[in-house]
Every structure is written in structure tokens, then in C-alpha cells.
């Protein structure tokens, strides 16, 4: 008599220990741990002891939110070992989703990785669920658990109908609790017992003849029943092993290499991942061989498993041909502990095209609506029963009554069986096309369409019809080079389908809309096709699970009607009505169509190579124009990359509007494509954040966000655009009404002097106090910040300086508001000016680190500050003697007017304070000129910057120059050497000292419509030249944007000060290093003599490689004269300059 199969997870895994304890159970790639079956059991037992000590008892439910990892495997098994229930959760859930799933599951404890998942922690705190953090795997000692402060032991709570006594897991214990995603109701909780899981494990092992020599490579997430049951538990229970990618996720770029290195014999995945691997094959071929003497080849897998969605026959055939292994489709559901049917191994039976195989250890029947079993070839609902099937949904009697009728579990799928018992799925019951009472399976039409020569992909769907109620329509993707008409396709189908099944209309598209995980869902294909034809708005708007990729799919034929607008067009119209003329970003799913729609509205789209650089460009554009730079990104990582530019704009108080696609709303919490709580992630970095939940909300949400960027203290705002919303359509009439309230944004500087604009109620009295302070000062000083430049306050500040004679000191980006050549500019005596000023009028600058917080020793101990700032909170924070709250242009204009009108005295040019500052400035300038005058070989910063200064000065007055500067020494020295004569003509790393901004800045400066205070340009009118002065380290952050410059043919000359590293050569001094790191490169070093000029040449720009003064002079003359994309690679002495601290350290 055969031995009885194990009935608990503990029994399955212990049987592997008894037979193969020293054999490998788990391999973590990239040098991670290798764990034996005995070692895994010891680790699980060690963690089980910790859980018991924490008070976890039989029947308790423990939630886990982890990536795929060895720690998760140990913890999951340990929870089931103590007879508790494990409830794996997607670590990417939002706080609200964590709250729902844990509350619905009645979680007693939440396990998290160290330092991770703050949203889960917040949700647990809100629910009062204790939390324990898990450290790293520590061998047979398991995984250390660290309870949150105040949690020593779980409170003892009685569990109604809980398990009986004993420490050993019982087959009836609930081991796993998962949620299914319903389409018409909230997710349903599915409890699965040890007996359920054990039956499924046995079925999977038997189906694929899994043995101890088998090794699966984990592709699917372990919070999903597919990855947990088929890839992990079945493999371990068979005495085999599992390969865990060290990254915790699937990556096509390393998949085959890791399969080869690990010796995996099979893998299981969803069709999307198989198609990604096929696509990778088409572009890269098989993995490289271990040595160059042989050709690349795919490893000899025993089989490949596909599950969770239908795999196209053409894809299956190509996979078998390319990968050289049988591809076996399976059919599974959470309620069945995963597998229900599967195609057998070649040696055990035939693989029938279009079939999901034979039942695997279960009973399966096709039932009609009255519960009668149908015969071979008859269609009905697929129903199952068996030891692997859950006893019912938790606390959901209505769902149980519907799903478990007639003694069977009803899957909701329609299908039929042939004479041999093979199951063929014909569709979801709700997807059947009811044409005048004739029910048509879309899968049958799909199969007929795919049999037409030249058809690569096809999806049949239901379309409204006035006569029959519903009609068959189809969307078709043709193979490259194939041309077919609708009539030709219908002609082919007549030999295979009854006339009433023929598609009445065939839409030809370049690609089919897919969900974010790559699945094709008919209702979304139907909407995309019918919306493109101009179907009335009665057609349902895309629900939350709409295909993310559909936003980028070409419009189907026939073209869209003029009576409707899609979401991308409405977004573009909203931006155009706001007066937006430029859009920066990186496009992809699901926002590509927005960029195209923007161009159709006359908005220039600047496509970058990286969202960070695009964000810095948008930030700079906002500073230069006074209207928001608009940044467009894809969802998930695209939005995260954008945070660099968004936060930079916010901290510098520059207007920026971020538009990011996001995952479909109804798929949130299921691990959707690039899923992220973007609104929550972005919120700390912006003034305003909002989500357009429907197409009708788009104009209002965009308007509010854009207006927030320029109101009061400027800053950033965010609009979240879910993929399903980007799929929706609206009538032109409704769109027109929604757009009525969207008006052009007007930069604040244009209206600042308008008498109708209200000023602060206490401004006049505060001005009186400020004037008295300044008049009574012996050593007054005016500090001009970039806020004054942003406010276009140059005329007003000139008027104040001319009327008062007060010397001024510009901050780095305040340079040019008044020319550096002005006789009262004391930049060269900065330290003295700060140290001895007794009253300081600070306009548009914050008393932050750049101005030494307004505190000694850099400032005099008794200095009195008068602060002009648009943000009252900044004035309150700094507590000056006088605070003047308001726009810098309006406030300084009022101050200058009152100074002149009230006969305020002007400091004479021979005033002792002014004389002292000028004398100090003269000495410092002479010292600098002495350094600049010396030609050095190799080149250094001083002589190189002198040449640049002289060549810029030689440009004709018709050329408007904007300098973008970054890099430690490059920016520091450039600020002191290169004079500015026009406002907003110098951009640098700004408040944060952000490196990597330069090339994005340069693109913005090259395209921004510039103007002065209503009349003149920032650097005059005429031709524009942008000079990006870059340290080699700073250049490296965004060097690929030279291609962007070439693509748009922008007048940008990039100058790279190449000293071979961050700061330059080895500045560590004497240092003792161990043998292991003695030969490592210096942490600050780069490749010596790197040819950055060739990067520009590679894309069609002009490159110059210079090592001498003469070469530099010639290169700059030619580059400046041509005013087209160029890069001058200036190779300088690695030991030139100094290791920088703060930007002002050289003053």
C-alpha cells in the first residue's frame, strides 16, 4: 500500500529533510545564501520559537509584507509551523489598502522587514495591530524578530471556533489567507487549510513529476498564490530546490544568466513575462556562453509552465521553438489553492492547442444554469470540487451561496470538454456576446482570426447594435509587412465560422491595449476601439482596471469623431488655456499620447533622456519665466525620478507643475504595473497635489495645481493621472464647459505694480521703520537674492541704490540684477561687508546657510535685518527687526519711491564705509587678477576661466548670454571670475547646492521666452547663447542630455572642466589601506583624460578637446560663433582647485 501523502506543510517539508536533509533547498542568486532542507527546517523552528515567545498561538492571523526573499520564506513557514495563519501582503500597498486587508483578515500581528514599509506600519498603528521587524537571515538561527517598542507579548484573545490544543499543525488549521479581487464587490477573503494546500502541492508534484533533482527559478511574487504554491512550496515539498533572485523580482535582462548559473530546470510565469522573454530573445538572442569558444544557447529546461491568463497559440509555439522546452498551460484560481487543470508532460499525454489541459487531482464538470452536468462538446460553467478547494469565503454568505451552489465551486468561466476530458475555456460568462439570443464565444472568434494568415494578434468583443442588441467586432494586429482589408478577413472567416459569428467590423491597430501586467481584457479593447470610432458617451468609460498601455496605442480605424475628446487632448487643451508653451519630460506608458496632444495644441515638447534632467529643466524654466515649468513623466519610477526636480523647485521657490501617469485605480493594491502611492510620495515636496479621478476632473485639477505654483511663495504642484482616466472620452460640448474656467496664468511680476493689487496692511508703517533704520545706519548693506531676480525687481533695486548710495552684495543667483560692474557692488569684499554691516536690507534671499543664517561670526553680533520676502512665514522664522512682506518688485518699488520723495540722504561715494569696502574689494580683485593672468601648463581653473571670461566679453551686444554653472570648484571659482551684467543670466546649484542641474538648466535657458520687466530680455534682445560651465563630476549626472541638445539643435556650448574626479586628484593625505582595498581607485577619481567631447560628436554636435590656453581660445571662439550644440573638454591639472565645502567657502 502506498504511503499516505503529507497533510500539512510541516509534514511535507519534514519528509524532504528526512530523505535529503543535506541537499540544497534554496539558492539566493548573486552570491546570496544557499540553504539546505535541514537548515531551512532549523531556521523555521527557531523563528517559530520566537513567535511563540511573542504570544502567537494557534488560530492567530499574522500578516507579512515583504519582497520575494529568503526572510519571507522562513517567516511564512514559521507562522504556519505554530498553527497560525499567514496572510502575505503586497509591500507596495497604500496605507488604506493595508488597513483594509489587515482589518478584514483580523490580523493579530504584522511582520515587516527592518526599516521598510512605513505605510504598513502606519496602517497597523491605526488598527492597533502590533508590529515586529525581521532582520536578515542568520542561518539555522533563523530570522531575528524585533518587536516594536512597547510590544513584548500579544494580548491573549479567544478565537471563536479556533483550532484545538497541540503544537503540531493539524490538517484542518487555516494556513494561508488571501483575498481575491472581485469585479463587482469588495475583495473576498479566502481561507486555505493545510489540507487544502497539501492537496494542491501533491497535485502539482504529480502533474509535472517533480523530483529532488528539479530546481525552479522564482519569477512570480510570493504574496500571490501562483508563486507561493507552484514555484516555492511544490518544489520544496518534492525535495527539490528553489532559486530566489537576489533583487526580489523578475528581470528579463538577467533571467537566463541566472537560470544557467543556478542550474534551474523549470519556471512558471504569466504570459506577459513569457512574452517579455521572447522580446528579449528577438533583440539580444540567447545568453552568452561561459567562454568565447562556443555559441550562446538557452539552458535545457525540462519544461516551462504558463498560468493565470491565456497564452496565445503563436506565442506558445514560438516559445517551444526558441527555448527548446515544452510549454505547459495550466488553469488555476486562489479558491482552489492554485492549480485545477494542466496540460500533461509530453511523455504523459498530448498537448492540445487551445486547451488548458486535464483536471489535476480534482473533479471537474461543465454545468448549466440549473446545475445539470453537460456532456462532451457542450458549453457551460466550469465547476470543480476537491480536497484543494476552500470551504468558503470568510464571513461572506451571499458570495458563498452563489459560488458553491449544487455542491460545486463555480469558477465563473465558460468552457467545454472534449471526449478525452481536455478543458477548453470559451470565455468569462460575462464576456459572451449575445447576438439576438445567439450566445457567441469570443475565444472561438479569436481562434478563427488567429488562423488567418498574416494576423499576429486578435481579440473579438461585443459592440452595441440597434437590431441585435449586440454584434461581434474584432481588433486585429497584422504581422509586419502584411496588408489586409476588413472584407478579406471576413472572407477567410466564412470557412470557419457561422455567418452570425462573423465580426461585423474589424479594427486594424499597431498594438492591442493591455493591462499594466500585460493581460488583454476584452472590455478595455472594446472601449478603446469604439471610442476611436466616436461611439456616443453611453459606451462605458474605462473602469479602474483599464489597460495602461492603451493610452499609447494608435487610434484604430476609422478615426475618432470630432464630437468627442479623449483625456490626453483635454489635458493639452487645459495646458494651452493656461498659457503653457513648453512641456518637458520622458514619455512612455501611459502618457505618450499627452505629449502628442500637446504638440497638436502648439505646445513644444522637450523630450529628455532622464526625468531628473527634465525636472531640473522645468524648474529653471519656472524661474526664468515666472510661469510653471511643466514636467511630464510615466508612472512609478518615472514619478520617483521626477522628485529630484520637483523638490529642487520647491526648495528654491520656483513654479513647477508635475504631471505623472499612474496605475489604474481599480488595480491598486494588486501589484499593478508601476504601482505606487504617488500622491502620497510627492505630497511632502509640493504645495498642492491632486488626482484626476475621472476625465471630467482634469481641467479643474490641472488649473488648481498650476495656479498654486505661482500663488504667494512659488513652488511645485502635482497632478496624478491614472491610466484608466487617460482612456476616457468626453463630448466636445462638455469639455468646452469644463475649460471655461481655465484662464492664462499671469506672472506675478507683470501685475506687481498694478495699483489694484493689494499690499500688506502694515507695509507702509513697516517701510517707515525700515527707512529710519537704513538712514541711521553707519554701515548699511543691501543683499540681493535670486528672489529679487525672479520678481523682476531690477529697475526698482537700481532706483533704490541710486537714491540711497547703499552698497550691495548679490547672492550667487542674485548676480546681474544690478551689473557686477556697478561701482557699489561689493562682491569682492563679501566677508568684510557681512562682518561689519550694522543694518542689512535683504531682498529676495533667505537667511539660510548661504548667508550664514544671519549669525556671528560671519555677521556682526548686533546687525539689524530688514527682510523683504513674499512669504510671511519666512519673515516670522527669521525674526528681523523689520519684516516687509510682499512681492520684491512692489515692496522695493515703494521703498525707493518713498526714499526719494521724503528726501532721504544718499551715502556719498567717499563715505568711510563705502571707501573701506571698495579698498578691500580692490585688493581682492588684484589678487584674483594676478592668479588669472598666469598661463598654466597643464591648465588650471584660473587661466581657463580667464579665457572664458574674455571670450564672453568679446561677444557682440546682440548676443544674449545665459550662464549655467555647477561643480564644486568650477561653480565656486566661476562665480568670482565671471561677471554678470543682466538679471536672470546666471543659474547655478542654488539653495540645495544640487549637482546634476546644469544640462537641464541649459535646455530650459535655450528655449524659455525671456523678458525683463515688461520690456527687454534677460540679456538683451537678439541671438541667444547658453553656456553650461560644468565640473566633470557635475557633467556626469546628466551627460546624456547632450543628445537632447543636438536633437533640438539648441544654441548651447557645454564646457567641461576635466580634472579627472570630484574635486580632482587624490586629496586624502597619508592613509593606510588594507591589502583588500589598496588597489581600488581613489573614491573621488574618474578615468583620467576622459574624452567627453566625443560624446557630443557621437550625436552630431561639435566636440573640442583642449589642453592649452591657445587651444581653449580657438575652441571657444568657434563654438560661440556657431551657436550650435558643442562641448569643449578642458583638461586641467587634477590638483587644481580645492576640496569644496560650502559654496561660499572661497569668500
Buried (B, 14 or more C-beta within 10 A) or exposed (E): EEEEBBBBBBBBBBBBBEEBBEBBBBBBBEEBBEBBBBBBBBBBBBBBBBBBEBBBBBBBBBBBBBBBBBBBBBBBBBBBBBBBBBBBBBBBBBBBBBBBBBEBBBBBBBBBBEEBBEBBBBBBBBBEBBBBBBEEBBEBEBBBBEBBEEBEEBEEEEEEEBBEEEEEBBBBBBBBBBBBBEEEEEBBBBBBBBBBBBBBBBBBBBBBBBEBEBBBBBBBBBBBBBBBBBBBBBBBBBBBBBBBBBBBEBEBEBBBBBBBBBBBBBBBBBBBBBBBBBEBBEEEEBBBEEEEEEEEBBBEBBBBBBBBBBBBBEBBEBBBEBBBBBBBBBBBBBBBBBBBBBBBBEEEEEBBEBBBBBBBBBEBBBBEEEBEEBEEEEBBBBBBBBBBBBBBBBEBEEBBEEBBBEEBBBBBBBBBBEEEEBBBBBBBBEBBBEBEEEBBBBBBBBBBBBBBEBBBBBBBBBBBBEEBEBBBBBBBBBEEEEEBEBEEBBEBBEEBBEEEBBBBBBBBBEBBBBBBBBBBBBBBBBBBBBBBBBBEBEBEBBBBBBBBBBBBBEBBBEEBBEEBBBBBBBBBBBBBBBBBBBBBBBBBBBBBBBBBBBEEBEBEBBBBBBBBBBBBBBBBBBBBBBBBBBBBBBBBEBBBBBBBBBBBBBBBBBBBBBBBBBBBBBBBBBBBBBBBBBBBBBEEBBBBBBBBBBBBBBBBBBBEBBBBBBBBBBBBBBBBBBBBBBBBBBBBEBBEEBBEEBEEBEBBBBEBBEEEEEBBEEBEEBBEBBBEBBBEBEBBBBBBBBBBBBBBBBBBBBBBBBBBBBBBBBBBBBBBBBBBEBEBBBBBBBEBBBBBBBBBBBBBBBBEEBBBEBEEEBBBEEBBBBBBBBBBEBBEEBEBBBBBBBBBBBBBBBBBBBBBEEEBEBBEEEBEBBEBBBEBBEEBBEEBEEBBEEEBEEBBBBBBBBBBBEBBEEBEEEBBBBBBBBBBBBBBBBBBBBBBBBBBBBBBBBBEBBBBBBBBBBBBBBBBEBBBBEEBBBBBBEEBBBBBBBBBBBBBBBBBBBBBBBBBEBBBBBBBBBBBBBBBBBBEEEEEEEEEEEEEEBEBBBEEEBEBBEBBBEBEBBBBBBBBBEBBBEBBEBBBEEBBBBBBBBBBBBBBBBEBEEBBEBB
